[in-house]
Amino acid sequence: MTREVLARLRTRALRQQVWSRALDHLERGLVDLTMRWVDQVESGRLRRVLMEILAKLVRALDNGMVKALERGKRWAARSSDLAVRWGDTQSYRWRLEEAFQRFLGLGLGTAND
């Protein structure tokens, strides 16, 4: 998650007048502060909090990406659980990887012949 991603979403939310409606002042402040001081979010905790905030924004913008991310999170958790049961303990991290969640949520992990 980068400053540019946050700025693009913030700009879009401001243009569609959902920035203040969808987020409370603490959430808006956290996004603004992150954009001001951080180029790339590396903290897992901050990333999770920002993802929750951005999910609220995207829902407010009525974008289909939220549904894909939610679907992807479920599939990533299921895949991770299955792989861990098969003995691959490193696959526990799959449930936390945003790119993997997007990949699964957008249906890129399915065979479409």
Stockholm file with secondary structure:
# STOCKHOLM 1.0

chainA/1-113         MTREVLARLRTRALRQQVWSRALDHLERGLVDLTMRWVDQVESGRLRRVLMEILAKLVRALDNGMVKALERGKRWAARSSDLAVRWGDTQSYRWRLEEAFQRFLGLGLGTAND
#=GR chainA/1-113 SS CBHHHHHHHHHHHHHTTCHHHHSCHHHHHHHHHHHHHCSBCCCHHHHHHHHHHHHHHHHHTTCTHHHHHHHHHHHHHHHHHHHHHTTCGGGGGGGGCHHHHHHHHTTTTSCCC
#=GC SS_cons         CBHHHHHHHHHHHHHTTCHHHHSCHHHHHHHHHHHHHCSBCCCHHHHHHHHHHHHHHHHHTTCTHHHHHHHHHHHHHHHHHHHHHTTCGGGGGGGGCHHHHHHHHTTTTSCCC
//
